[in-house]
Amino acid sequence: MTPVPNELTRALKNGDNFLVTSHVKPDGDAIGSMSAAGHILKSLGKRFVLYNESGLPGKYTWLDLPAEIHTRPPGNDFEWIVVLDSASPDRPGEYITGRIKEVPTINIDHHPDNPDFGSINWVDPAFSSVGEMISLVAKQLDLELSGPLAHSIYLAIVSDTGFFSFGNTTSGVLELAAGMVRQGLDPGEINPLINNQWSVGRIRLHGLALQRSEFIDNGRIGIICITRDMLKSTGTGPEDCEGLVNMLLKVSGVKVACTLREDEEGRVKISLRSAGEEDVSRIASRLGGGGHKNASGGIIDAPMLEAREMVIAGTRGNIQ
């Protein structure tokens, strides 16, 4: 793992008026990392704005944020843009894509296909999460990992490690969690806040989706197709599909789990998961996406049935 670049901490110490952002439709690592970065800047006495084009998902409203997350940047006079957990410059949305060409940008990410689009780049796939990377920034600046800062980092790391069950769970991330517990973080208090946020509609969607799950190629591939009609009938949205793909991995013999979600006619969001040595990032890249070895995804511009066949064909050719 690479240490925090000196130029990164120097920019945080010497700069002022930061715009902190992450990818659209943010997950726990994106929100946790944004919040943690904000707490660091607040501790340094800096001006900053938290921005995400999609806003704060409702399931994270319990988090003690250092500032409101804006869906429209209040002003354009930022000295630095900090982009977190975004594999490419377009992931945070159109506004950021345009602004990073004009404003110095700090790019902190753990996706292996990140093209180093920032003025300062700290990209290292060896980290479990961007939240883990932000914890090192805090330590480099002599900040204690406790209180709201620790809660933000904990949300980030458990989101991307599956509560320390995925292959990216290293001794380092476990030691990080243990250190925060020693400084007062209570997993028994925070875990229910992270996990127990489901609606009745989400329960019904998951039941419907699991009933329609398929296991093909002698049970080595598990697949679920989620149509717009399924979302409409259960009163749910894309965020309610989270976790379905991991359910398929619980079935004995499944090597690769796939979910396909119909976002609009002719456009399908795919999520791929695996355990052990199966590398789903190779599958995703062949389908125009990307990600990590055991967790990847992308978009296929095709009708659902065609997208399903493309995913199956691409997966069959890449299972060991």
Secondary structure, 3 states (H helix, E strand, C coil): CCCCCHHHHHHHHHCCCEEEEECCCCCHHHHHHHHHHHHHHHHCCCCEEEECCCCCCHHHCCCCCCCCEECCCCCCCCCEEEEECCCCCCCCCHHHHHHCCCCCEEEEECCCCCCCCCCEEEECCCCCCHHHHHHHHHHHCCCCCCHHHHHHHHHHHHHHHCCCCCCCCCHHHHHHHHHHHHCCCCHHHHHHHHHCCCCHHHHHHHHHHHHCCEEECCCCEEEEEECHHHHHHHCCCHHHHCCHHHHHCCCCCCCEEEEEEEEECCEEEEEEEECCCCCHHHHHHHCCCEECCCEEEEEECCCHHHHHHHHHHHHHCCCC
